[in-house]
Amino acid sequence: MSDWTRRTFLAATGAGLAACTSHPTGLTETPAQAIDANVQAALDQLYATVPGTAELGARSEGILVIPRIRKLGFWVSGAYGEGALLIGPAIVEYYSMSLAGFGFTFGAQEFNQALFFLTADALQGFRVADGWELGVDAAVALPRRGVAAGLSSGQINRPIQEVVWGQRGLIADASLVGAKYSRIIR
């Protein structure tokens, strides 16, 4: 490969990655407004496509919605998304979710995630933690093959319920264990 070809390849790769990971906002839209709009659209989609989630949301102390999480991996993997914590109908704080891993991971995927905090203690523990990690206190619900499986009250037996939906792409590993959530100051 000549120098010009290498530079062209690197420039094209960089431009492609930037295009895949950026989400342009309107000329007058702030980053917080963009997150607000994406969170509301994702929550509306969740309630419309996964039966039982509207009822779960109604009895939750708070809901963290992270729309458009992007995960990419080729032996080393990473995922990132930004969203908001809702208490009632109000957005009270903004959070980012990041994940890094090493192992058998190949492909790329985009999906949405919601964490339903069913107890005041679980919500408070999340809000005061510095870099909270998704762990054993959460139960996970994944719609099967893109079809909404739904949630029943018998499935909800942990203080935090995680729902992942709207998966697009193909990846050989979609685990979110060890995901780190950090408050974003806007």
Sequence and secondary structure as in RCSB ss.txt:
>XXXX:A:sequence
MSDWTRRTFLAATGAGLAACTSHPTGLTETPAQAIDANVQAALDQLYATVPGTAELGARSEGILVIPRIRKLGFW
VSGAYGEGALLIGPAIVEYYSMSLAGFGFTFGAQEFNQALFFLTADALQGFRVADGWELGVDAAVALPRRGVAAG
LSSGQINRPIQEVVWGQRGLIADASLVGAKYSRIIR
>XXXX:A:secstr
  HHHHHHHHHHHHHHHHHHH     SS  HHHHHHHHHHHHHHHHHHHSTTHHHHHHH SEEEEEEEEEEEEEE
EEEEEEEEEEEETTEEEEEEEEEEEEEEEEEEEEEEEEEEEE SHHHHHHHHH SSEE  TTEEEE  BTTB   
  GGG  SSEEEEEEEEEEEES    TT EEEEE  
